[in-house]
Amino acid sequence: MTSLLRELHERGQPFGIRWGSAAVNGATVDGRLLVDFGDTSVATLLNLLALLREAGRA
């Protein structure tokens, strides 16, 4: 998850996309890492990352 967030920050930077609220908070539940996306869903994060990857290929 940390690497996905890092990729989001790196790929979004040239487009002025800054998502400072998306961060790993270090807590776990049943061995699963908790991530705080602010008021946004995980699906939005993954869709944005997919779009940024496509933009990088063009």
C-alpha positions in Angstrom: 0.0 0.0 0.0 2.8 2.4 0.8 4.3 1.9 -2.7 0.9 2.7 -4.3 0.7 5.9 -2.3 4.2 6.8 -3.3 3.4 6.1 -6.9 0.3 8.3 -6.7 2.3 11.2 -5.3 5.1 10.8 -7.9 2.9 10.4 -10.9 0.5 13.1 -9.8 3.1 15.7 -9.1 3.7 16.8 -12.8 -0.1 17.3 -13.1 -0.3 19.3 -9.9 -2.2 16.6 -8.1 -1.3 16.5 -4.4 -3.1 14.1 -2.1 -1.5 14.9 1.2 -4.3 13.3 3.2 -3.6 9.8 1.7 -1.1 8.2 4.1 -0.4 5.0 5.9 -1.0 5.6 9.6 1.0 2.6 10.9 -2.0 1.0 12.7 -3.1 -2.5 11.9 -6.3 -4.5 12.4 -6.0 -8.3 12.3 -2.6 -7.8 10.6 -4.0 -5.5 7.9 -2.5 -2.1 7.4 -4.8 0.8 7.9 -4.7 3.7 5.4 -6.3 7.1 5.8 -7.7 8.5 2.5 -9.5 11.4 4.0 -13.1 11.6 2.7 -12.3 9.5 -0.4 -12.8 5.9 -1.2 -10.1 3.4 -2.2 -11.8 3.0 -5.6 -11.2 6.7 -6.3 -7.5 6.4 -5.4 -7.1 3.4 -7.7 -9.0 5.0 -10.6 -6.9 8.1 -10.3 -3.7 6.0 -10.3 -4.9 4.1 -13.4 -5.5 7.4 -15.2 -2.1 8.7 -14.2 -0.4 5.5 -15.5 -2.2 5.9 -18.8 -1.1 9.6 -19.1 2.4 8.5 -18.5 2.3 6.1 -21.4 1.2 8.7 -23.9 
